[in-house]
């Protein structure tokens, strides 16, 4: 409400047409930084998959607004928020019946591994974003 939204932002799966211009939520329950996180709970979209969905959304925004320049200007005004990592502990590290990460890494090593993986994933996101917006200048 404080940001001016009238309602919740729709999920990527349910957002259609012009609705994506009001925002899209890419979150997927149980997903984490690591690709395997949460697989014991069934279908989920990994963080890498969420990045792919963002790429698809950018293409949709270009189609909706007409040009890449207009889309880039629009996307430059958007708020981006990424929050994840707790599932990598709750639905991975602390579940030895499903994953060996708890015996493979000390808590410090696991945290370092998550930071390294997350850093690389963010680089991919930033590369996608900046390669799109700077290719238009």
Order of alpha helices (4+ residues) and beta strands (2+ residues): alpha-alpha-alpha-alpha
